[in-house]
Amino acid sequence: QVQLVESGGGLVQAGGSLRLSCAASGSIFSLNAMGWYRQAPGKQRELVATITSDGSTNYADSVKGRFTISRDNPKNTVYLQMNSLKPDDTAVYYCEAGVRIGAAWREKAYWGQGTQVTVSS
């Protein structure tokens, strides 16, 4: 099995910063693209940022210039540095990773349990 464990959420004032981390562990043969998604109350889950295994990144327009996604491949960890936070960034943030558990296995998406980020005005 594969587990994704997020950390780093919390309460911050508008304009502040937070850094989220997500560590993958378990039966990992290869760890491909990783990403962060978020879901605000009453809204659908949306993509925040993704990063491929070779470091190519993609961001939602709403976070470009404020958030930075990065990863540490030897540690199987992905990070999300969030600066200039706004109340609209308040949501539960989820980590997602594409994982193969063996050479003969297809890639499967795994999700973390989510971490709450609350930005006060």
DSSP file with accessible surface (Angstrom, degrees, kcal/mol):
  #  RESIDUE AA STRUCTURE BP1 BP2  ACC     N-H-->O    O-->H-N    N-H-->O    O-->H-N    TCO  KAPPA ALPHA  PHI   PSI    X-CA   Y-CA   Z-CA
    1    1 A Q              0   0  144      0, 0.0    26,-2.3     0, 0.0     2,-0.4   0.000 360.0 360.0 360.0 161.6    0.0    0.0    0.0
    2    2 A V  E     -A   26   0A  10     24,-0.2     2,-0.4    25,-0.1    24,-0.2  -0.970 360.0-165.2-123.3 136.1    0.9    3.6   -0.4
    3    3 A Q  E     -A   25   0A  88     22,-2.7    22,-2.4    -2,-0.4     2,-0.5  -0.965   6.9-162.3-122.6 140.2    0.3    6.4    2.0
    4    4 A L  E     -A   24   0A   8     -2,-0.4   109,-0.6   107,-0.4     2,-0.5  -0.991  10.7-168.8-117.4 124.4    0.5   10.2    1.5
    5    5 A V  E     -A   23   0A  83     18,-2.2    18,-2.3    -2,-0.5     2,-0.3  -0.961   3.9-161.5-120.5 118.1    0.8   12.2    4.7
    6    6 A E  E     +A   22   0A   9     -2,-0.5     2,-0.3    16,-0.2    16,-0.2  -0.656  14.1 167.5 -95.1 154.6    0.3   16.0    4.5
    7    7 A S  E     +A   21   0A  64     14,-2.2    14,-2.7    -2,-0.3   108,-0.1  -0.966  40.9  67.3-154.9 164.1    1.4   18.6    7.1
    8    8 A G        +     0   0   36     -2,-0.3    11,-0.3     1,-0.3    14,-0.0   0.354  60.4 132.1 107.4  -5.3    1.8   22.3    7.4
    9    9 A G        +     0   0   29     12,-0.1     2,-0.3     9,-0.1    -1,-0.3  -0.165  23.8 117.1 -71.5 173.6   -1.7   23.6    7.3
   10   10 A G  E     -d  117   0B  29    106,-1.0   108,-2.8   105,-0.1     2,-0.5  -0.989  60.9 -48.9 161.6-165.6   -3.1   26.1    9.8
   11   11 A L  E     +d  118   0B 128     -2,-0.3     2,-0.3   106,-0.2   108,-0.2  -0.886  52.8 164.6-106.2 131.0   -4.5   29.5   10.4
   12   12 A V  E     -d  119   0B  26    106,-2.5   108,-2.5    -2,-0.5     2,-0.2  -0.982  35.0-110.5-143.9 151.8   -2.8   32.6    9.0
   13   13 A Q  E >   -d  120   0B 148     -2,-0.3     3,-2.3   106,-0.2    72,-0.2  -0.484  51.6 -81.2 -78.9 156.4   -3.7   36.2    8.4
   14   14 A A  T 3  S+     0   0   49    106,-2.5    72,-0.2     1,-0.3    -1,-0.1  -0.283 120.5  29.6 -55.7 136.8   -4.2   37.6    4.9
   15   15 A G  T 3  S+     0   0   55     70,-3.3    69,-0.6     1,-0.3    -1,-0.3   0.239  99.7 115.6  92.7 -10.3   -0.8   38.3    3.4
   16   16 A G    <   -     0   0   21     -3,-2.3    69,-2.3    69,-0.2     2,-0.3  -0.078  57.7-122.0 -84.1-174.6    0.9   35.6    5.3
   17   17 A S        -     0   0   61     66,-0.2     2,-0.3    67,-0.2    66,-0.2  -0.929  20.8-180.0-132.7 151.6    2.6   32.5    4.2
   18   18 A L  E     - B   0  82A  32     64,-2.1    64,-3.3    -2,-0.3     2,-0.5  -0.978  15.8-146.8-143.2 154.3    2.4   28.7    4.9
   19   19 A R  E     - B   0  81A 128    -11,-0.3     2,-0.3    -2,-0.3    62,-0.2  -0.982  13.3-159.9-126.1 119.7    4.3   25.8    3.6
   20   20 A L  E     - B   0  80A   0     60,-2.7    60,-2.3    -2,-0.5     2,-0.3  -0.741   5.8-165.3 -95.9 145.6    2.6   22.5    3.0
   21   21 A S  E     -AB   7  79A  28    -14,-2.7   -14,-2.2    -2,-0.3     2,-0.4  -0.950   7.3-170.9-127.1 150.7    4.5   19.2    2.8
   22   22 A a  E     -AB   6  78A   0     56,-1.9    56,-2.4    -2,-0.3     2,-0.5  -0.929   6.2-165.5-143.9 117.1    3.3   15.8    1.6
   23   23 A A  E     -AB   5  77A  42    -18,-2.3   -18,-2.2    -2,-0.4     2,-0.4  -0.896   7.1-152.2-107.8 129.1    5.4   12.6    2.1
   24   24 A A  E     +A    4   0A   7     52,-2.9     2,-0.3    -2,-0.5   -20,-0.2  -0.803  23.1 164.7 -98.9 139.4    4.7    9.4    0.2
   25   25 A S  E     +A    3   0A  58    -22,-2.4   -22,-2.7    -2,-0.4     2,-0.3  -0.946  27.2  54.9-147.2 165.8    5.6    6.1    1.7
   26   26 A G  E    S+A    2   0A  49     -2,-0.3     2,-1.9   -24,-0.2   -24,-0.2  -0.828 100.4   0.2 114.4-149.8    4.9    2.4    1.2
   27   27 A S  S    S+     0   0   66    -26,-2.3     2,-0.6    -2,-0.3   -25,-0.1  -0.506  76.4 162.8 -83.2  78.7    5.3    0.1   -1.8
   28   28 A I        +     0   0   42     -2,-1.9    73,-0.2     1,-0.2     3,-0.1  -0.874  19.9 164.9-106.9 114.7    6.6    2.7   -4.3
   29   29 A F  S    S-     0   0  117     71,-2.9     2,-0.3    -2,-0.6    72,-0.2   0.850  79.9  -2.4 -87.2 -46.2    8.3    1.5   -7.5
   30   30 A S  E     -E  100   0B  27     70,-2.0    70,-2.5    72,-0.1     2,-0.6  -0.989  60.1-151.6-147.7 144.0    8.0    4.8   -9.2
   31   31 A L  E     +E   99   0B  17     -2,-0.3    68,-0.2    68,-0.2     3,-0.1  -0.968  25.0 173.8-115.8 113.9    6.5    8.2   -8.2
   32   32 A N  E     -     0   0B  41     66,-3.3    -1,-0.1    -2,-0.6    67,-0.1   0.404  49.2  -2.2 -97.1-129.9    5.4   10.2  -11.1
   33   33 A A  E     -     0   0B  39     19,-0.1    65,-2.5    64,-0.1     2,-0.3  -0.317  63.4-167.4 -65.5 143.8    3.5   13.5  -11.2
   34   34 A M  E     +EF  97  51B   1     17,-2.8    17,-3.0    63,-0.2     2,-0.3  -0.926  11.1 169.8-126.9 155.8    2.5   14.9   -7.8
   35   35 A G  E     -EF  96  50B   0     61,-2.8    61,-2.5    -2,-0.3     2,-0.4  -0.973  30.0-122.3-159.1 169.1    0.1   17.7   -7.1
   36   36 A W  E     +EF  95  49B   0     13,-3.0    12,-2.8    -2,-0.3    13,-1.7  -0.978  26.0 177.8-119.3 137.3   -1.9   19.8   -4.8
   37   37 A Y  E     -EF  94  47B  52     57,-2.8    57,-3.2    -2,-0.4     2,-0.3  -0.864   9.8-155.6-128.6 162.7   -5.7   20.3   -5.0
   38   38 A R  E     -EF  93  46B  14      8,-2.5     8,-3.0    -2,-0.3     2,-0.4  -0.987   7.6-161.7-142.7 154.3   -8.0   22.2   -2.7
   39   39 A Q  E     -E   92   0B  69     53,-2.2    53,-2.3    -2,-0.3     6,-0.2  -0.956   8.1-162.2-139.2 117.2  -11.7   22.1   -1.8
   40   40 A A    >   -     0   0   22      4,-0.4     3,-2.3    -2,-0.4    51,-0.1  -0.590  45.5 -75.5 -90.8 157.3  -13.5   25.0   -0.2
   41   41 A P  T 3  S+     0   0  119      0, 0.0    -1,-0.1     0, 0.0     3,-0.1  -0.274 118.9   6.5 -55.1 128.9  -16.9   24.5    1.6
   42   42 A G  T 3  S+     0   0   94      1,-0.2     2,-0.3    -3,-0.1    -3,-0.0   0.518 113.8 100.3  78.2   4.7  -19.7   24.1   -1.0
   43   43 A K  S <  S-     0   0  144     -3,-2.3    -1,-0.2     1,-0.0     2,-0.1  -0.812  75.3-102.8-121.3 162.7  -17.3   24.0   -3.9
   44   44 A Q        -     0   0  176     -2,-0.3    -4,-0.4     1,-0.1     2,-0.2  -0.443  46.6 -92.7 -77.9 156.1  -15.7   21.3   -6.1
   45   45 A R        -     0   0   94     -6,-0.2     2,-0.3    -2,-0.1    -6,-0.2  -0.469  50.6-166.2 -66.4 137.1  -12.2   20.2   -5.6
   46   46 A E  E     -F   38   0B  88     -8,-3.0    -8,-2.5    -2,-0.2     2,-0.2  -0.935  23.3-103.6-130.9 152.4   -9.9   22.2   -7.9
   47   47 A L  E     +F   37   0B  55     -2,-0.3   -10,-0.2   -10,-0.2     3,-0.1  -0.498  31.8 174.3 -71.4 137.9   -6.3   21.8   -9.0
   48   48 A V  E     -     0   0B   1    -12,-2.8    12,-2.6     1,-0.4     2,-0.3   0.772  62.9 -27.3-105.6 -53.9   -3.8   24.2   -7.4
   49   49 A A  E     -FG  36  59B   0    -13,-1.7   -13,-3.0    10,-0.2    -1,-0.4  -0.980  51.6-160.4-162.5 151.2   -0.4   23.0   -8.8
   50   50 A T  E     -FG  35  58B  30      8,-2.3     8,-2.0    -2,-0.3     2,-0.3  -0.946   1.8-165.7-134.0 158.4    1.3   20.0  -10.2
   51   51 A I  E     -FG  34  57B   8    -17,-3.0   -17,-2.8    -2,-0.3     6,-0.2  -0.990  14.4-138.9-145.0 133.1    4.9   18.9  -10.8
   52   52 A T    >   -     0   0   48      4,-2.4     3,-1.7    -2,-0.3   -19,-0.1  -0.316  36.3 -98.3 -83.0 173.9    6.3   16.1  -12.9
   53   53 A S  T 3  S+     0   0   60      1,-0.3    20,-0.1     2,-0.1    -1,-0.1   0.775 125.8  49.7 -65.6 -23.6    9.1   13.8  -11.8
   54   54 A D  T 3  S-     0   0  127      2,-0.1    -1,-0.3     0, 0.0   -22,-0.0   0.317 125.7 -98.9 -99.6   9.1   11.5   15.9  -13.9
   55   55 A G    <   +     0   0   38     -3,-1.7     2,-0.3     1,-0.3    -2,-0.1   0.475  68.4 149.0  97.2   3.7   10.3   19.2  -12.3
   56   56 A S        -     0   0   70      1,-0.0    -4,-2.4    -5,-0.0    -1,-0.3  -0.555  31.6-156.1 -72.4 136.0    7.9   20.6  -14.8
   57   57 A T  E     -G   51   0B  70     -2,-0.3     2,-0.3    -6,-0.2    -6,-0.2  -0.784  18.9-170.8-118.9 158.8    5.2   22.6  -13.1
   58   58 A N  E     -G   50   0B  86     -8,-2.0    -8,-2.3    -2,-0.3     2,-0.3  -0.991  11.1-168.0-146.7 138.0    1.7   23.8  -13.7
   59   59 A Y  E     -G   49   0B  43     -2,-0.3   -10,-0.2   -10,-0.2     2,-0.1  -0.956  26.9-111.9-130.4 148.0   -0.4   26.3  -11.7
   60   60 A A    >>  -     0   0   23    -12,-2.6     3,-1.7    -2,-0.3     4,-1.0  -0.492  36.0-118.7 -67.0 146.5   -3.9   27.4  -11.5
   61   61 A D  G >4 S+     0   0  131      1,-0.3     3,-0.5     2,-0.2    -1,-0.1   0.846 110.9  63.8 -57.4 -33.8   -4.3   31.0  -12.6
   62   62 A S  G 34 S+     0   0   58      1,-0.2    -1,-0.3     3,-0.0   -14,-0.0   0.670 111.6  34.0 -68.5 -15.9   -5.6   32.0   -9.2
   63   63 A V  G X> S+     0   0    0     -3,-1.7     4,-2.3   -15,-0.2     3,-2.3   0.463  82.6 127.2-118.4  -4.2   -2.3   31.1   -7.5
   64   64 A K  T << S+     0   0  117     -4,-1.0     4,-0.1    -3,-0.5    -3,-0.0  -0.293  81.1  15.7 -57.8 134.3    0.3   32.0  -10.1
   65   65 A G  T 34 S+     0   0   86      2,-0.4    -1,-0.3     1,-0.1     3,-0.1   0.287 126.0  59.1  86.2 -12.4    3.0   34.2   -8.8
   66   66 A R  T <4 S+     0   0   28     -3,-2.3    17,-2.1     1,-0.2     2,-0.3   0.694  98.7  51.3-115.5 -35.3    2.0   33.5   -5.1
   67   67 A F  E  <  -C   82   0A   4     -4,-2.3    -2,-0.4    15,-0.2     2,-0.4  -0.832  59.8-165.4-109.1 148.5    2.4   29.7   -4.8
   68   68 A T  E     -C   81   0A  75     13,-2.5    13,-3.1    -2,-0.3     2,-0.4  -0.990   4.9-157.7-134.0 125.2    5.4   27.5   -5.6
   69   69 A I  E     +C   80   0A   5     -2,-0.4     2,-0.3    11,-0.2    11,-0.2  -0.807  21.9 160.5 -99.7 141.4    5.4   23.8   -5.9
   70   70 A S  E     -C   79   0A  49      9,-1.7     9,-3.2    -2,-0.4     2,-0.3  -0.945  19.3-150.6-149.5 169.2    8.6   21.7   -5.5
   71   71 A R  E     -C   78   0A  37     -2,-0.3     2,-0.6     7,-0.3     7,-0.2  -0.993  14.9-146.8-147.6 153.5    9.6   18.2   -4.8
   72   72 A D  E > > -C   77   0A  48      5,-3.0     5,-1.9    -2,-0.3     3,-0.6  -0.936  17.4-167.1-117.8 100.4   12.4   16.2   -3.2
   73   73 A N  G > 5S+     0   0   74     -2,-0.6     3,-1.4     1,-0.2    -1,-0.2   0.899  83.7  53.5 -62.8 -44.1   12.6   13.0   -5.2
   74   74 A P  G 3 5S+     0   0  123      0, 0.0    -1,-0.2     0, 0.0    -2,-0.0   0.829 116.1  42.1 -60.0 -26.6   14.9   11.0   -2.8
   75   75 A K  G < 5S-     0   0  136     -3,-0.6   -51,-0.2     2,-0.2    -2,-0.2   0.406 104.3-130.6 -97.0  -0.4   12.5   11.8    0.0
   76   76 A N  T < 5 +     0   0   50     -3,-1.4   -52,-2.9    -4,-0.5     2,-0.4   0.889  63.0 137.7  51.6  44.0    9.3   11.2   -2.1
   77   77 A T  E   < -BC  23  72A  15     -5,-1.9    -5,-3.0   -54,-0.2     2,-0.4  -0.948  41.0-163.2-127.7 140.6    8.0   14.5   -0.8
   78   78 A V  E     -BC  22  71A   0    -56,-2.4   -56,-1.9    -2,-0.4     2,-0.3  -0.931  11.8-160.2-120.1 145.8    6.2   17.4   -2.5
   79   79 A Y  E     -BC  21  70A  31     -9,-3.2    -9,-1.7    -2,-0.4     2,-0.4  -0.874  11.7-158.8-123.3 156.1    5.9   20.9   -1.1
   80   80 A L  E     -BC  20  69A   0    -60,-2.3   -60,-2.7    -2,-0.3     2,-0.6  -0.911   8.3-162.1-135.6 108.0    3.7   23.9   -1.6
   81   81 A Q  E     -BC  19  68A  61    -13,-3.1   -13,-2.5    -2,-0.4     2,-0.6  -0.824  11.4-166.1 -88.3 121.1    5.0   27.3   -0.6
   82   82 A M  E     +BC  18  67A   0    -64,-3.3   -64,-2.1    -2,-0.6     2,-0.3  -0.948  11.1 173.2-116.4 115.7    2.1   29.6   -0.3
   83   83 A N        +     0   0   58    -17,-2.1   -66,-0.2    -2,-0.6   -67,-0.2  -0.755  59.5  23.6-115.1 164.7    2.8   33.4   -0.1
   84   84 A S  S    S-     0   0   69    -69,-0.6    -1,-0.2    -2,-0.3   -67,-0.2   0.899  84.6-160.6  48.9  48.8    0.5   36.4   -0.1
   85   85 A L        -     0   0    2    -69,-2.3   -70,-3.3    -3,-0.2   -69,-0.2  -0.257   8.0-159.5 -66.2 146.4   -2.4   34.3    1.1
   86   86 A K    >   -     0   0  104    -72,-0.2     3,-2.5   -71,-0.1     4,-0.3  -0.865  32.9-110.1-121.3 156.7   -5.9   35.5    0.6
   87   87 A P  G >  S+     0   0   55      0, 0.0     3,-1.9     0, 0.0    32,-0.3   0.848 117.5  65.3 -54.6 -32.0   -9.2   34.6    2.4
   88   88 A D  G 3  S+     0   0  137      1,-0.3   -48,-0.0   -48,-0.0    -3,-0.0   0.630  89.0  67.5 -66.4 -13.1  -10.2   33.0   -0.9
   89   89 A D  G <  S+     0   0    2     -3,-2.5    -1,-0.3     2,-0.0     2,-0.2   0.531  71.3 120.7 -81.9  -6.1   -7.4   30.5   -0.4
   90   90 A T    <   +     0   0   36     -3,-1.9     2,-0.3    -4,-0.3    28,-0.2  -0.414  41.2 105.7 -61.9 124.2   -9.2   29.0    2.6
   91   91 A A  E    S- H   0 117B   2     26,-2.1    26,-2.7    -2,-0.2     2,-0.6  -0.963  76.4 -79.5-177.4 171.9   -9.8   25.3    1.9
   92   92 A V  E     -EH  39 116B  35    -53,-2.3   -53,-2.2    -2,-0.3     2,-0.5  -0.864  47.9-146.3 -89.6 127.5   -8.8   21.8    2.6
   93   93 A Y  E     -EH  38 115B   0     22,-3.1    22,-2.1    -2,-0.6     2,-0.4  -0.848  13.7-164.3-102.5 129.7   -5.7   21.1    0.6
   94   94 A Y  E     -E   37   0B  41    -57,-3.2   -57,-2.8    -2,-0.5     2,-0.3  -0.914  10.9-142.4-116.7 139.5   -5.1   17.6   -0.7
   95   95 A a  E     -E   36   0B   0     -2,-0.4    17,-2.4   -59,-0.2     2,-0.4  -0.761  19.4-171.7 -94.7 142.9   -1.9   16.0   -2.0
   96   96 A E  E     -EI  35 111B  29    -61,-2.5   -61,-2.8    -2,-0.3     2,-0.4  -0.989   4.0-177.7-136.1 143.3   -2.1   13.6   -5.0
   97   97 A A  E     -EI  34 110B   0     13,-2.2    13,-2.6    -2,-0.4     2,-0.7  -0.999  26.2-133.0-143.4 141.8    0.5   11.4   -6.5
   98   98 A G  E     - I   0 109B   0    -65,-2.5   -66,-3.3    -2,-0.4     2,-0.4  -0.845  38.8-178.8 -91.4 118.3    0.7    9.0   -9.4
   99   99 A V  E     -EI  31 108B   1      9,-2.9     9,-2.5    -2,-0.7     2,-0.5  -0.953  26.4-160.5-127.3 137.9    2.4    5.8   -8.2
  100  100 A R  E     -E   30   0B  78    -70,-2.5   -71,-2.9    -2,-0.4   -70,-2.0  -0.977   5.0-164.5-109.1 131.0    3.4    2.5   -9.6
  101  101 A I  S    S+     0   0   57     -2,-0.5     2,-0.3     5,-0.4    -1,-0.1   0.444  72.4   2.3 -94.9  -0.8    3.9   -0.2   -7.1
  102  102 A G  S >  S-     0   0   13      3,-0.2     3,-1.7     4,-0.1    -1,-0.2  -0.962  77.9 -98.3-173.0 164.3    5.8   -2.5   -9.4
  103  103 A A  T 3  S+     0   0   68     -2,-0.3    -1,-0.1     1,-0.3    -2,-0.0   0.820 123.1  46.2 -62.2 -30.2    7.2   -2.7  -13.0
  104  104 A A  T 3  S+     0   0  101      2,-0.1     2,-0.3    -3,-0.1    -1,-0.3   0.396  98.3  93.6 -94.0   4.4    4.1   -4.7  -14.1
  105  105 A W  S <  S-     0   0  159     -3,-1.7    -3,-0.2     1,-0.0     2,-0.1  -0.755  73.2-122.5-103.5 145.8    1.6   -2.4  -12.4
  106  106 A R        -     0   0  227     -2,-0.3    -5,-0.4     1,-0.1     2,-0.2  -0.405  40.0 -91.7 -74.7 158.0   -0.2    0.5  -13.9
  107  107 A E        -     0   0  106     -7,-0.1     2,-0.4    -2,-0.1    -7,-0.2  -0.457  46.1-168.7 -68.2 140.4    0.1    3.9  -12.4
  108  108 A K  E     -I   99   0B 120     -9,-2.5    -9,-2.9    -2,-0.2     2,-0.4  -0.979  20.8-119.1-132.2 145.2   -2.6    4.7   -9.8
  109  109 A A  E     -I   98   0B  48     -2,-0.4     2,-0.4   -11,-0.2   -11,-0.2  -0.714  28.2-169.5 -86.2 131.4   -3.6    7.9   -8.2
  110  110 A Y  E     -I   97   0B  28    -13,-2.6   -13,-2.2    -2,-0.4     2,-0.4  -0.923   4.5-155.1-118.9 148.4   -3.2    8.1   -4.4
  111  111 A W  E     -I   96   0B 107     -2,-0.4  -107,-0.4   -15,-0.2   -15,-0.2  -0.917  10.0-130.7-123.9 147.9   -4.6   10.9   -2.2
  112  112 A G        -     0   0   10    -17,-2.4  -107,-0.2    -2,-0.4     3,-0.1  -0.286  33.5-105.5 -81.9 178.0   -3.7   12.3    1.2
  113  113 A Q        -     0   0  117   -109,-0.6   -19,-0.1     1,-0.2  -108,-0.1   0.624  62.5-112.2 -84.3 -12.4   -6.2   12.9    3.9
  114  114 A G        -     0   0   14    -19,-0.1     2,-0.4     1,-0.0   -20,-0.2   0.122  19.4-129.3  96.9 148.4   -6.1   16.7    3.5
  115  115 A T  E     - H   0  93B  23    -22,-2.1   -22,-3.1  -108,-0.1     2,-0.3  -1.000  23.2-120.6-135.9 135.4   -4.9   19.6    5.6
  116  116 A Q  E     - H   0  92B  91     -2,-0.4  -106,-1.0   -24,-0.2     2,-0.5  -0.589  23.2-171.9 -80.9 131.6   -6.9   22.6    6.5
  117  117 A V  E     -dH  10  91B   0    -26,-2.7   -26,-2.1    -2,-0.3     2,-0.5  -0.995   5.4-176.3-120.1 122.8   -5.7   26.1    5.5
  118  118 A T  E     -d   11   0B  49   -108,-2.8  -106,-2.5    -2,-0.5     2,-0.6  -0.989   6.9-167.2-123.5 124.6   -7.6   29.0    6.9
  119  119 A V  E     -d   12   0B   6     -2,-0.5     2,-0.3   -32,-0.3  -106,-0.2  -0.954  10.9-154.2-113.7 117.7   -6.8   32.6    5.9
  120  120 A S  E      d   13   0B  43   -108,-2.5  -106,-2.5    -2,-0.6    -2,-0.0  -0.652 360.0 360.0 -92.5 148.6   -8.4   35.3    8.0
  121  121 A S              0   0  139     -2,-0.3    -1,-0.1  -108,-0.2   -35,-0.0  -0.340 360.0 360.0 -89.6 360.0   -9.1   38.8    6.7
